Every structure is written in structure tokens, then in C-alpha cells.
Amino acid sequence: TTSHGLQKARISLTEDYPAGTYPFTLKTLSHTYDAFPGKDSTPHWAIDYSYPVCTQQGANADWINRQVKLNLNKNPDLSFDTIIHQIVQTGLKDYRTQMQDMAEDSTIAAMGFRPSMDYTTSLAINVTYTQADYLVFSTEVYDYSGGAHGNYATTYDCYDVLHKIHLNLSAILTADSTTLQRLLEIQYR
């Protein structure tokens, strides 16, 4: 009991996940690389990656992590660290080659460095749903590599973890497009 008459109690917090759900940790990389290292004024390439890693042990977690690696567009047999290292090295090499080519072009060089020479690459894989051995990832990508604006997209990937199946629309819907259009119209109205 405290001096204010309140009782003290010890609280122990533990993570507890219902069967069919999966725990994750979020891995991130956020870094900016100079096009011309060592120069005072240089364009840069900013990379921002975030992706979930299933922290549970066992075959289901291994399978889930393979799916994340595939969403990173890399070989699922490699480690996450190796995959991210390859992404950075390839992207940085391409960026620096493009910037070197621009610097050697006398027309572009005469204008100096422009804001459009600052590139950005970002990818975020989010766990949108995990319940009853189903899992949904949303993958948001953004890429700016010069020009008026960047390009972006969001995709969703659905998985039946228990049966280790990447679900697509035909796995859950057998209606043809004519039937589907009629059903959607009814729901819309």
C-alpha cells in the first residue's frame, strides 16, 4: 500500500497468440547514399525498406518467411540480410552509373545537379491480416528515378498458411466475369 492508500501489484506481460495467428518483428533499412561520395554537393539515392519476419519457430514460420523473401523479389533460400545487401548493392551501382553518365553529358553537366537527380526507392511489406491460419500482406512500393513524379503501387498477397498455398482470386471464386459483374452490380445498388 502506498502513502495515498493505493495498492501496488506486480504485472507480468507475456505475448500470447491464438492458434492460427503468427507473431512478427519488423525489419527496416533507411539510408541515403551519395551519387559522388566525398564531394560537397552531390545528388543522393534514398532507400527505405521495411518488411516483417515471422518470429515463430517451425515449418509454418519458415514458409511465411519464404513468402516475404519472394515479395522482396529475391531468392527465398538466401538470408534476409543477404537479400537486402544485394538490393542495396545493385540499386546503388545502377544509380551511380546513371549519375556518372549524366555528369559526363556536357548539356546536363552545364545545368548542374537538379532535384530530379535525387532518387528514392521504398518498399513496405505490411501484415494486414493474420488469423485462422490465413495471412495477408500488403506491399507498398514507391520509386522516383527522375522526372515529374514517382511511381507507386500497392499489391495484396493472401496465403493459406496451414496448406501452404498462395491464394489467388480463382482459389476462392469460381464465377465467370459476367456472373461476377451481375453480383457486384447487385451489391453496389
N, C-alpha and C positions, 0 to 999 in steps of 0.2 A: 504494500500500500504506500502511495506517495504522500507527501505533505498536504496535497489537495484532496485526499480521500479517494484517489483513483487507484485501481488495482493494476499491477504490472503483470503481463503474461508473455511467455516466450512463444514466438511464432516460428514455425519451420515451414518454409516454402519449398515444395518439390514439384517438378514438372510431371504431369500425368496426362498422357494422350490416350483417348479412347481407341479401342481396336479399330483399325481401318483408316487411321489418320497417321500422318508422318511428320516428325519434327525436322526443322531445317535451321541452318545457320546461313546468314547472308555474307557472301564474299564480295569484296569490292576492289576495284582498281580505279584510281582517279589520278591522272598525271598529265603534265604538259611537257612536250618535247620541242626544243628549238630546231628550226629548219637548218640554221647555221650555228652550231654550238661555238661558243666563245666570242661571238660578235655581239656588240652592244644593242644593235637594232636588228631584230630578226623576226620573221613570222614564226608561228608555232602551231603545233598539232596537239589538240587536247583530246584525250581518250578518257571515257568514263564507262566502266563496265560494272554491273552488279548481277549476281546470279546466286541461286540457292544451292546449298549442298545438303542432302539428306544426312542427318546425323545418327539415324538409327542403324543398328547393325543387322546384317543378314542379306539374303538374296533380293528381297524387295527393294531395300535401300540401294544395293549395288545396281539394280536395274533402273531405278529412278535416276541415279547419278549418271548413268549412261545416257539417259534421255536428255538430261541437262547438257551434257557434253555435245550431243548431237545438235541441240538448239544453238550451241555456240559454233556450230558448223565445223566441228573438228572430230578427229578420230576418238571414239569413246574408250579406246584402250589406253590412251595417254592420261597422265595425271592432270588435274585442273591447272596446277602451276605450269606444266609444260605447255598446255593449250594456250593459256594467257600469254606466256612468254613468246610463243610462235605468233600469236595475233599481233602483239606489240612489235616484234621484230619485222614482220612482213609489212605492217602498216607504216612503220617509221621509215623503212627503206624506200617504200613507194613514195611517201610524202617528200622525203629529202631528195629523191631523184627528180620529182616534179618541180620542186623549188629550185634545184640546181639548173634544170633545163630553162626555167623562167629567167633565172639570173643571167644565163648566158645569152638569152634573146635580147638583143640590143634595144628593141622597141619597148619591151616590158621593163628592162633594167633602167631605162631612161625615166620611167614613171616612178620608180622606187617601189618599196613594199607597200601593198594595199591591204586593207582589212580583209578583202576577199581571199587573201593568201593564208589567212588563219583558218585552219581546218578543224573540224570537230567530228569525232566518232563516238557514239554512245549506244549502249545496249543494256537493257534491264530485263531480266527474266524474273517474273513475279509469280509467287504461288497464289493463285486466285481461289483455288478450292482444294481441300483435302478432307475427304470424309467417305466412309463406307468403301474404302479401297479404290476410290476414284480420285484422280488428281488432275487439276487444270493449271497450266502455266499460261500466262500472257507474256509475250515477248515484244518489247517496245524497242524499236531501233530508230536512230536519227543519225544522218550523215550530212555534213556540209563539207564540200570539197570545191569551193569557189562558186561564183555565180551569184544570182539574185537571192537564192534561198536554199535551204537544206531540203533533204528528202526524209520522210519518216513513214513508218508503218507499224501496225500492231497486229500480231497474229496470236491465235489461241490454239493450244495443243491440249487435247484431252486424252487421258490414259485410264485404262482399267489395270491397276497395279496387280491385283490378285491373279489375273490371267495374262499379265504382261503384254498388253495389246495397246498400241497407239490407235485410238479411236478416230474414225473419220465419219463424215455425215452418213455414208452408206452403211456403217455399222449399226446405226440406231434408227435410220429412217429408210423405209422401202418404197415410199410414194414416188411416183414419177413427177416431173416438173408441172404437168398440167394439174394433177391432183393436189400437189403441194400449193400451187398458186391459188386454187379454189379454197383450200383450207385456210391459208393465210389471209385471203380476202374476207372470209367469214369472221376470223378473229379480229381483223383490223376494224371491220364495220361494227 
